[in-house]
Amino acid sequence: MVVFLWVMAYTLLFMSTNGIMKKVQQGIPQSFPYVVGVNLINSVFGAIAFYFIGKLHIGVDGYILGYGLIFSLFVSSCIILQLVMYSKVSVALTTLLSTCGSIITSIVYGIAFLGEPCTWQLVVAAVLLLVAAILPCRKMLSVKSGASAVVLCIVWFAIWGARAIFQNTFSNDPNLPDTNSMFFFTNTFSIGWCLILFIFCRVKYGKDEIHNMRKEVFRPKVVLTMAVNTLPSNLVTVVTVILLQLLPLSVNSIITSSMGLIGTAVLSVFIFREKLSRDNYIALVLAIIAIILKH
């Protein structure tokens, strides 16, 4: 019963953080300066959160700064692309593609670089995940502007794959740095990337667009929404650690990955009224089967 309650807590928190980001996307114009502004707010609150999680102590060394700098590129890219993805495809498909990208890349990386055995289960899981990623996207090409959406999906898939490689490298590093400090600098560097992107946006879009973005994105409602999102996004990590203490790693991975997919599908259909095709549902089933096979 205790495990069931923690699994439900994880699912609700995962749904909450994705739902909040979807609401933010719906409330701002779909222009690049605006999504950069949202990323800036998210990075500021993330840095504050990890500063307090680290009990007001932040360690500094080459490993922490190096990992923080690299991870900030992935985090910023993922948040900006997530908002763009939500404007083009469903919440369910966005989560499906990020999950498939992460797991397929982890399988290939583990076999090629970590000496993990290449079993038939892993091969079948990788094939099923690849089919699950392609299946919902194939019909987009027959729709006007569908090609650009497919390209966006491929980039999103690839970014999460690269992020998975980095996370595997980080977790297998014998000189693993302080995680809280690393995530603090990840968000701090993300703030810096946002400021650099604002310079680019000012040149490309003009000062009027930047002025309008500041009035729209830095409204109290949007800032408060992103501040609220800091809580579930960090609690997801806390609940994941608790589940790791209650369950074996493989069982925990199956449950959290599968419930994340199911939770965002429920969110997509019942909260945001997004219509999922038959291919979407088949892809979800294939992905869950692949997750079970992988572990």
C-alpha positions in Angstrom: 0.0 0.0 0.0 2.9 2.4 0.8 4.5 1.7 -2.5 1.2 2.2 -4.4 0.8 5.6 -2.7 4.3 6.8 -3.6 3.8 5.6 -7.2 0.5 7.6 -7.4 2.4 10.6 -5.9 5.1 10.3 -8.6 2.5 10.1 -11.3 0.5 13.1 -10.1 3.7 15.2 -9.7 4.9 14.2 -13.2 1.5 15.1 -14.6 1.5 18.4 -12.7 4.8 19.6 -14.0 3.9 18.8 -17.6 0.5 20.2 -17.2 1.8 23.5 -15.8 4.3 23.8 -18.7 1.4 23.2 -21.1 -0.7 25.9 -19.5 2.3 28.3 -19.7 2.7 27.5 -23.4 -1.0 28.2 -24.0 -0.8 31.5 -22.3 2.1 33.1 -24.3 2.5 34.0 -28.0 4.4 31.3 -29.9 7.5 33.3 -30.6 11.1 32.4 -29.8 11.8 35.4 -27.4 8.8 34.4 -25.3 9.9 30.8 -24.8 13.4 32.1 -23.9 11.8 34.4 -21.3 10.0 31.4 -19.8 13.3 29.5 -19.6 14.9 32.4 -17.9 12.2 32.4 -15.2 12.5 28.6 -14.8 16.3 28.8 -14.4 16.1 31.5 -11.8 13.7 29.5 -9.6 15.7 26.3 -10.3 18.9 28.0 -9.0 17.1 29.3 -5.9 15.6 25.9 -5.2 18.9 24.0 -5.4 20.6 26.6 -3.4 18.2 25.9 -0.5 18.2 22.2 -1.1 22.0 22.3 -0.7 21.4 24.0 2.7 22.9 27.3 1.5 26.2 25.6 0.7 27.4 25.5 -2.9 30.7 23.6 -3.8 32.8 24.9 -6.6 35.4 22.9 -8.6 36.3 22.1 -12.2 34.0 19.0 -12.3 31.0 20.8 -10.9 31.4 23.8 -13.3 32.1 21.6 -16.3 29.2 19.3 -15.8 26.9 22.2 -14.9 27.9 24.1 -18.1 27.3 21.1 -20.4 24.0 20.1 -18.6 22.7 23.7 -18.8 22.8 23.4 -22.6 20.6 20.3 -22.4 18.2 21.7 -19.8 17.8 25.0 -21.7 17.3 23.3 -25.0 14.8 20.8 -23.5 12.6 23.5 -21.9 12.6 25.8 -24.9 11.9 22.8 -27.2 9.2 21.5 -24.8 7.2 24.7 -25.2 7.6 24.6 -28.9 6.6 20.9 -29.0 3.5 21.6 -27.0 2.4 24.1 -29.6 2.8 21.6 -32.4 2.0 18.1 -31.0 0.2 16.6 -28.0 1.6 16.4 -24.5 1.4 12.6 -24.8 3.5 12.4 -28.0 6.1 14.9 -26.5 6.6 12.6 -23.5 6.6 9.4 -25.7 9.4 10.8 -27.9 11.6 11.9 -25.1 11.2 8.6 -23.3 12.0 6.6 -26.5 15.0 8.8 -27.3 16.4 8.4 -23.8 16.0 4.7 -23.6 17.2 3.8 -27.1 20.3 5.9 -26.6 20.9 4.4 -23.2 20.7 0.9 -24.7 23.2 1.7 -27.5 25.5 3.6 -25.2 25.5 0.8 -22.6 26.4 -1.9 -25.2 28.9 0.2 -27.1 30.8 1.9 -24.3 30.0 0.3 -20.9 30.4 -3.3 -22.0 26.8 -4.3 -21.2 25.7 -7.6 -22.9 23.7 -7.3 -26.1 20.7 -9.5 -25.3 17.7 -10.2 -27.5 15.5 -8.4 -25.0 17.5 -5.2 -25.4 17.4 -5.5 -29.2 13.7 -6.1 -29.3 13.1 -3.3 -26.9 15.1 -0.8 -29.0 13.2 -1.9 -32.2 9.8 -1.5 -30.4 10.8 1.9 -29.1 11.9 3.0 -32.5 8.6 1.9 -34.0 6.8 3.6 -31.2 8.6 6.9 -32.0 8.0 6.7 -35.8 4.4 5.4 -35.8 2.6 8.6 -34.5 4.8 10.9 -36.7 4.4 9.2 -40.0 1.0 10.8 -40.8 2.3 14.3 -40.1 4.0 14.4 -43.5 0.6 14.3 -45.3 -0.6 17.4 -43.4 0.3 21.0 -44.3 3.4 22.2 -42.4 3.7 18.6 -41.2 7.3 18.3 -42.4 8.4 21.0 -40.0 6.6 19.2 -37.1 8.4 15.9 -38.0 11.8 17.7 -38.0 11.0 19.2 -34.6 10.1 15.7 -33.3 13.4 14.3 -34.6 15.3 17.1 -32.9 13.4 16.6 -29.6 14.1 12.8 -29.8 17.8 13.4 -30.5 18.2 16.0 -27.7 16.8 13.6 -25.2 19.1 10.9 -26.5 22.1 13.1 -26.1 20.9 14.1 -22.7 20.7 10.4 -21.7 24.3 9.9 -22.8 25.4 12.8 -20.7 23.4 11.5 -17.6 24.9 8.0 -18.0 28.4 9.5 -18.2 27.7 11.6 -15.2 26.3 8.8 -13.1 29.3 6.5 -14.0 32.0 9.1 -13.3 34.2 7.8 -10.4 34.8 11.5 -9.5 31.1 12.2 -9.3 30.7 15.8 -8.1 28.2 17.2 -5.6 24.8 16.8 -7.3 23.1 19.8 -5.7 25.9 22.1 -6.5 26.0 20.8 -10.1 22.3 21.5 -10.6 22.7 24.9 -9.0 25.3 25.8 -11.6 23.3 24.1 -14.3 20.5 26.7 -13.7 23.0 29.5 -13.2 24.6 28.8 -16.6 21.1 28.5 -18.1 20.4 32.1 -17.0 23.5 33.1 -18.8 22.4 31.3 -22.0 19.1 33.1 -21.8 20.7 36.5 -21.6 22.9 35.6 -24.6 19.8 34.5 -26.5 18.1 37.8 -25.6 20.9 39.7 -27.4 20.3 37.5 -30.5 16.5 38.1 -30.2 17.0 41.8 -30.0 19.0 41.8 -33.2 16.7 39.4 -35.1 13.2 40.5 -33.8 13.8 44.1 -32.7 13.6 45.9 -29.4 9.8 46.2 -29.6 9.3 42.5 -29.6 11.6 42.1 -26.6 9.7 44.9 -24.9 6.4 43.1 -25.6 7.9 39.8 -24.4 8.9 41.4 -21.1 5.4 42.7 -20.5 3.8 39.3 -21.4 6.2 36.8 -19.9 7.1 38.6 -16.7 3.5 39.2 -15.7 2.8 38.1 -12.1 0.6 35.3 -13.3 3.3 33.7 -15.5 6.0 34.2 -12.9 3.9 32.7 -10.1 3.0 29.7 -12.3 6.7 29.0 -13.0 7.4 29.4 -9.2 4.7 26.9 -8.4 6.2 24.5 -11.1 9.4 24.5 -9.2 7.8 22.5 -6.4 6.5 19.5 -8.3 9.5 19.4 -10.7 11.8 19.1 -7.6 9.5 16.8 -5.7 9.5 14.3 -8.6 13.2 13.8 -7.9 12.6 13.4 -4.2 9.8 10.8 -4.8 12.0 9.0 -7.3 14.7 8.6 -4.6 12.1 7.3 -2.1 10.9 4.7 -4.7 14.5 3.6 -5.3 14.7 2.8 -1.5 11.4 0.9 -1.6 11.9 -1.0 -5.0 14.7 -2.7 -7.0 16.2 -0.4 -9.6 14.7 -2.3 -12.6 11.2 -2.4 -11.1 11.4 1.3 -10.3 12.4 2.1 -13.8 9.6 0.1 -15.3 7.0 1.7 -13.0 8.2 5.4 -13.3 8.7 5.3 -17.1 5.3 3.5 -17.7 3.3 5.7 -15.3 4.9 8.8 -16.9 3.7 7.7 -20.3 0.2 6.8 -19.0 -0.1 9.9 -16.9 0.7 12.3 -19.7 -1.7 10.4 -22.0 -4.5 10.9 -19.5 -3.4 14.6 -19.1 -3.4 15.0 -22.9 -6.8 13.5 -23.5 -8.9 14.4 -20.4 -7.4 17.7 -19.3 -6.3 19.4 -22.6 -8.7 17.6 -24.9 -6.0 16.6 -27.4 -7.2 14.0 -29.8 -4.8 11.0 -29.9 -4.8 8.8 -33.0 -4.9 5.0 -33.0 -1.2 5.1 -33.9 -0.6 7.1 -30.7 -2.2 4.4 -28.5 -0.4 1.6 -30.3 2.9 3.5 -29.8 2.2 3.8 -26.1 1.6 0.1 -25.7 4.7 -0.7 -27.7 6.8 1.6 -25.5 5.5 0.1 -22.3 6.2 -3.4 -23.6 9.7 -2.3 -24.6 10.3 -0.7 -21.1 9.4 -4.0 -19.5 11.6 -6.0 -21.8 14.6 -3.7 -21.3 14.5 -4.4 -17.6 
